[in-house]
Amino acid sequence: MKNIRHTRTLFYYDGVQLFEARDAIGGNYVGVLLPDSAEGEQYLVVGVSPEDLREFRAGGIDLRALLLKQEDVGWFIATPRGDVTEPLEIVPQGGRLADFPHLPREGFLLKAAREDEALVGEAKRRGNLMFSLSVEPPEAAQGHRIHADTLGRLLTLTQRLVKHAYGAALRKLSPDALKCIDRSNAHLIDVVEPATAGSFRVVFEAARTPDLVGGHELSRAFERIDALFAASEDPAATLRAVKEARGHFAGSYIRLLQFLAETRTGLRYSWARPDFERARAQGVAEAHTRPLVELLGSMASLGVETRIVVGVLTKVNTKTGTWGLHDEMTGDDVAGRRREDGPSLAGLVTEKQRYRFVCEEVAEEVQGTEREQRVLYVTAIEPA
């Protein structure tokens, strides 16, 4: 017979309902409490892979699917002699696991429903928009942990996605509607719970409180983000959604997917406003990140926005390919570059002549930092 040892309780309700365990050589198992029987308290025990266990903890698959994915490995029954945290002897069972009458029903997602319910309660208590993010990187298989650089990059990419989603939402509004909106710091989110138990979960609150009529600007961003993640299981639908989003918003989504693929983790998030009865939740499973990156990663144009600048040329350098223009629309001095295959800067006149520069605005990361800068590359030049 084989013994396993309890390592973590995953679900507790009047006793341990679901737990993780390991054997002497590091194999992973889950144990599910069975209905009362003449034998006393018993658990269905199934060996699981670390990858599948992480996906279950992140909400990517339900409990029934987790168990049935391991059917070829065999399944066991454990009858604790005392507390479930003491070493457990597991007894191999014959027959197909799929025919076992006491398998859990479909739809049991670990903690997701309870976490979302708590998020709604917290949004009502704080009177503000709340947002939670859960990941299961490989190091989480060894306990409740995440590499510091992984966490730092995740937070940066998440804030960047929210920022660009908000900007994309504003571009759908009319100029008159924009005049009525206070956009100062509306895209910012604050960490209020840095590492809750279970899956590695971070809870955020909108940095700015709602306006006097109870609306919240950040809702615009999350509605746009939901539309992208809702298509994550369908590559064709994802491509359509990203093409529609385009620009820096699409680029930030692609960079987040690339990060998830590199760190071998899925992601689940939920958000709620004080007026919500139920949180809204989306995510992407680890198994879907790499195919999506392969589909979207080569389409650099999806992360580019077109910007037109009209005004007087303030500086030009044909050797370095750099230029400056006073933007009449915003009143700002704008600087940009010329690519090798871009229009020539020779013959342009500063200070006197007005020009219309059609540009591609590219969001680039500053080497060695977590900062992002926007660079304008001119693609066409016309007298204005």
C-alpha positions in Angstrom: 0.0 0.0 0.0 1.0 3.6 -0.6 0.9 6.5 1.9 0.3 10.1 1.2 0.6 13.2 3.4 -1.8 16.2 3.5 -0.1 19.4 2.3 -3.0 21.9 1.9 -6.7 22.1 2.5 -8.4 23.5 -0.6 -12.0 23.6 0.6 -13.3 23.4 4.2 -17.0 23.3 5.2 -17.8 21.5 8.5 -14.6 19.6 7.9 -12.0 19.1 5.1 -13.9 18.6 1.9 -11.0 18.8 -0.5 -7.3 18.7 0.0 -3.9 18.4 -1.7 -1.4 15.7 -0.7 2.0 14.3 -1.8 3.6 10.9 -1.6 7.2 10.1 -0.6 8.7 10.9 -4.0 6.8 14.2 -4.6 3.8 13.0 -6.6 0.7 15.2 -6.3 -2.8 14.0 -5.3 -6.2 15.5 -4.5 -8.6 14.0 -2.0 -12.4 14.6 -2.2 -14.7 13.8 0.8 -17.2 11.1 -0.1 -20.8 10.9 1.2 -21.3 9.2 4.5 -20.9 5.5 4.4 -20.8 2.5 6.8 -16.9 2.7 6.6 -17.0 6.2 8.2 -15.2 9.2 6.7 -13.6 8.4 3.3 -11.9 10.3 0.5 -11.7 9.7 -3.2 -8.0 10.2 -4.0 -6.6 10.8 -7.5 -3.0 11.5 -8.6 -2.7 14.8 -10.6 0.0 16.5 -12.5 1.3 19.9 -11.1 0.2 21.7 -14.3 -3.4 20.4 -14.1 -3.5 21.2 -10.3 -2.3 24.8 -11.0 -5.0 25.2 -13.7 -7.6 24.0 -11.2 -6.5 26.3 -8.5 -6.6 29.2 -11.0 -10.1 28.4 -12.0 -9.2 27.1 -15.5 -11.0 23.7 -15.1 -13.5 22.4 -12.6 -13.0 19.6 -10.1 -14.7 16.8 -12.1 -12.6 17.6 -15.1 -9.4 17.6 -13.0 -10.2 14.1 -11.7 -11.2 12.6 -15.0 -8.1 13.9 -16.8 -6.0 11.5 -14.6 -8.1 8.4 -15.2 -5.3 6.4 -16.8 -3.1 6.9 -13.7 -5.5 5.0 -11.4 -7.6 6.1 -8.5 -7.8 5.3 -4.8 -9.9 5.4 -1.6 -8.5 6.7 1.7 -10.0 6.0 5.1 -8.4 8.3 7.7 -7.7 6.7 11.1 -7.6 10.1 12.7 -7.2 13.6 11.5 -6.8 14.0 7.7 -3.5 15.8 8.2 -1.9 12.6 9.5 -0.3 10.1 6.9 -3.1 8.5 4.8 -3.0 5.0 3.3 -4.6 4.9 -0.1 -6.1 1.7 -1.5 -6.1 1.2 -5.4 -9.5 0.7 -7.0 -10.6 -1.2 -10.0 -12.9 -0.2 -12.8 -13.2 3.2 -14.6 -13.2 6.3 -12.5 -15.8 7.8 -14.9 -18.2 5.0 -13.7 -17.7 5.9 -10.0 -21.1 7.0 -8.7 -19.8 9.7 -6.3 -17.8 11.9 -8.6 -18.3 15.6 -7.9 -20.8 17.4 -10.2 -19.6 19.6 -13.0 -19.0 23.3 -12.3 -17.1 23.2 -9.0 -14.4 25.9 -9.4 -12.1 26.2 -6.6 -12.9 29.3 -4.5 -13.8 31.4 -7.6 -17.5 31.9 -6.6 -16.7 32.7 -3.0 -13.9 35.1 -3.9 -16.2 36.9 -6.4 -18.9 37.2 -3.8 -16.4 38.6 -1.3 -15.2 41.1 -3.9 -18.8 42.4 -4.4 -19.1 42.8 -0.7 -15.8 44.7 -0.5 -16.9 47.0 -3.4 -20.1 47.8 -1.5 -18.2 48.3 1.8 -15.6 50.6 0.3 -18.0 52.3 -2.1 -15.5 51.8 -4.9 -14.6 49.6 -7.9 -12.6 46.5 -6.8 -10.5 44.2 -9.0 -8.8 40.9 -8.2 -6.2 39.0 -10.2 -5.2 35.3 -9.7 -2.3 33.4 -11.3 -0.7 30.0 -10.7 3.0 30.2 -11.8 5.1 27.0 -11.7 6.6 27.9 -8.3 3.1 27.9 -6.8 3.2 24.1 -7.1 5.7 24.2 -4.2 3.5 26.4 -1.9 1.9 29.8 -1.8 4.6 31.7 -3.6 5.5 33.7 -6.7 8.9 34.9 -7.9 9.4 38.6 -7.1 10.3 39.6 -10.7 7.2 37.7 -11.9 5.0 39.6 -9.5 6.6 42.9 -10.4 6.2 42.4 -14.1 2.6 41.2 -13.7 1.6 44.3 -11.8 3.2 46.6 -14.4 1.6 44.8 -17.3 -1.8 44.8 -15.6 -1.7 48.5 -14.9 -0.6 49.2 -18.4 -3.5 47.1 -19.8 -6.0 49.0 -17.7 -4.5 52.3 -18.7 -4.6 51.6 -22.5 -8.1 50.0 -22.2 -9.3 53.2 -20.6 -7.7 55.3 -23.4 -9.3 53.1 -26.0 -12.7 53.5 -24.4 -12.4 57.3 -24.4 -11.7 57.3 -28.1 -15.2 55.9 -28.7 -16.7 59.0 -27.1 -17.7 62.3 -28.8 -15.7 65.5 -28.2 -18.6 66.9 -26.3 -18.8 63.8 -24.0 -15.1 64.0 -23.3 -15.5 67.6 -22.1 -17.7 66.4 -19.3 -15.3 63.8 -18.0 -12.6 64.3 -15.4 -9.9 61.9 -16.7 -7.2 62.8 -14.2 -5.7 59.5 -12.7 -8.9 57.7 -13.7 -6.9 54.7 -15.1 -4.9 54.1 -11.8 -5.4 51.0 -9.6 -4.0 50.5 -6.1 -3.0 47.2 -4.5 -5.0 46.7 -1.3 -4.3 43.0 -0.6 -1.0 41.9 -2.0 -1.1 38.2 -1.5 -4.2 36.4 -0.4 -4.2 32.7 0.5 -4.8 29.9 -2.1 -4.0 30.8 -5.7 -1.6 33.7 -5.8 -4.2 36.5 -5.8 -3.8 40.2 -5.6 -6.7 42.6 -4.9 -6.9 46.1 -6.2 -9.1 49.2 -5.7 -9.6 52.0 -8.1 -7.3 54.8 -7.1 -10.0 57.4 -7.6 -13.3 57.2 -5.8 -16.6 57.4 -7.8 -18.2 60.7 -8.8 -21.2 62.2 -6.9 -23.8 60.3 -9.0 -22.1 57.0 -8.3 -20.5 56.4 -11.7 -17.0 55.1 -12.1 -14.7 55.9 -15.0 -12.7 52.7 -14.6 -15.7 50.6 -15.6 -15.0 51.7 -19.2 -11.6 50.1 -19.1 -12.8 46.7 -17.7 -15.7 46.4 -20.1 -13.1 46.7 -22.9 -10.8 44.2 -21.2 -13.7 41.7 -20.7 -14.4 41.8 -24.5 -10.8 40.6 -25.2 -10.6 37.9 -22.6 -14.1 36.5 -23.4 -12.7 35.2 -26.7 -9.5 33.6 -25.2 -10.6 30.0 -26.0 -11.3 30.8 -29.6 -8.2 32.0 -31.6 -10.3 33.2 -34.5 -12.6 35.2 -32.2 -9.6 36.6 -30.3 -8.0 37.8 -33.6 -11.2 39.6 -34.5 -11.5 41.2 -31.1 -7.8 42.3 -31.1 -8.1 43.7 -34.6 -11.1 45.7 -33.5 -9.2 47.0 -30.4 -6.0 47.8 -32.2 -3.5 50.4 -31.0 -1.8 50.5 -27.6 -4.7 48.6 -25.9 -4.2 45.6 -28.3 -0.4 45.8 -27.9 -0.6 45.8 -24.1 -2.9 42.7 -24.2 -0.5 40.9 -26.5 2.4 41.7 -24.2 0.5 40.4 -21.2 -0.2 37.1 -23.1 3.5 36.9 -24.0 4.4 37.2 -20.3 1.9 34.6 -19.3 3.3 32.2 -21.9 6.9 32.8 -20.8 6.1 32.3 -17.1 3.8 29.3 -17.9 0.8 30.5 -16.0 -2.9 31.2 -16.7 -4.8 34.1 -15.3 -8.2 34.8 -13.9 -9.6 38.1 -12.9 -12.8 39.6 -11.6 -14.1 43.1 -10.9 -17.1 44.6 -9.2 -18.7 48.0 -8.6 -20.8 48.8 -5.5 -24.0 48.5 -7.5 -23.1 45.0 -8.8 -25.0 42.0 -7.4 -22.4 39.6 -9.0 -18.8 40.2 -10.0 -17.8 40.0 -13.6 -15.0 37.5 -14.3 -12.8 36.4 -17.2 -9.4 34.9 -17.8 -7.2 32.8 -19.9 -6.0 29.2 -19.2 -2.2 28.5 -19.5 -3.0 26.0 -22.3 -4.4 28.8 -24.5 -1.6 31.5 -23.9 1.0 30.1 -26.3 -1.3 29.5 -29.3 -2.7 33.0 -28.9 0.9 34.5 -28.7 1.9 32.5 -31.8 -1.2 33.9 -33.6 -0.9 37.5 -32.4 2.8 38.0 -31.6 3.9 38.5 -35.2 1.2 41.1 -35.9 3.2 44.2 -34.7 0.8 46.5 -36.5 -2.0 45.6 -34.1 -0.2 47.5 -31.3 0.3 50.7 -33.4 -1.9 53.8 -33.4 -2.1 56.4 -36.2 -1.7 60.0 -35.1 -1.8 63.1 -37.2 0.1 66.2 -36.1 -0.4 69.6 -37.8 1.7 72.6 -37.0 4.9 74.5 -37.5 8.1 72.5 -37.7 10.4 73.5 -34.8 13.4 71.4 -35.5 14.7 68.8 -38.0 17.9 66.8 -38.2 18.4 64.9 -41.5 21.4 63.0 -40.1 19.7 61.5 -37.0 16.2 61.4 -38.6 14.6 63.3 -35.7 12.1 66.2 -35.9 9.9 68.4 -33.7 6.6 70.0 -34.5 4.3 72.3 -32.5 0.9 70.6 -32.4 -1.8 73.1 -33.1 -4.5 70.9 -31.7 -3.0 70.3 -28.3 -0.6 73.2 -28.1 2.2 70.7 -27.2 5.7 70.5 -28.8 5.9 67.0 -30.3 9.1 65.1 -31.2 9.4 62.1 -33.4 11.7 60.0 -35.7 12.0 58.9 -39.2 12.5 55.2 -40.1 15.0 54.3 -42.8 12.2 53.6 -45.2 10.2 56.7 -44.2 9.7 60.0 -46.0 12.7 62.2 -46.4 13.2 65.2 -44.0 15.4 67.0 -46.5 14.1 70.4 -47.7 11.7 70.9 -44.8 11.5 74.5 -43.4 11.4 75.3 -39.7 9.5 78.1 -38.0 7.6 79.4 -41.0 6.0 76.5 -42.9 3.1 74.5 -41.5 3.1 70.7 -42.1 0.7 67.8 -41.7 2.7 64.8 -40.3 0.9 61.4 -40.4 2.6 59.2 -37.8 2.6 55.7 -36.3 2.7 56.0 -32.5 4.4 52.9 -31.1 4.6 52.1 -27.3 8.1 50.9 -26.6 9.6 49.8 -23.3 12.6 51.7 -22.0 15.5 49.3 -21.9 16.3 48.1 -18.3 13.3 49.7 -16.8 9.6 49.0 -16.4 8.7 52.3 -18.0 6.9 52.7 -21.3 7.5 55.5 -23.8 5.5 56.4 -26.9 7.5 57.1 -30.1 6.2 58.8 -33.2 7.5 57.6 -36.5 6.4 59.8 -39.4 5.0 57.9 -42.4 3.8 60.8 -44.6 4.5 64.5 -44.8 2.3 67.1 -46.5 2.2 71.0 -46.5 -0.7 72.2 -44.4 
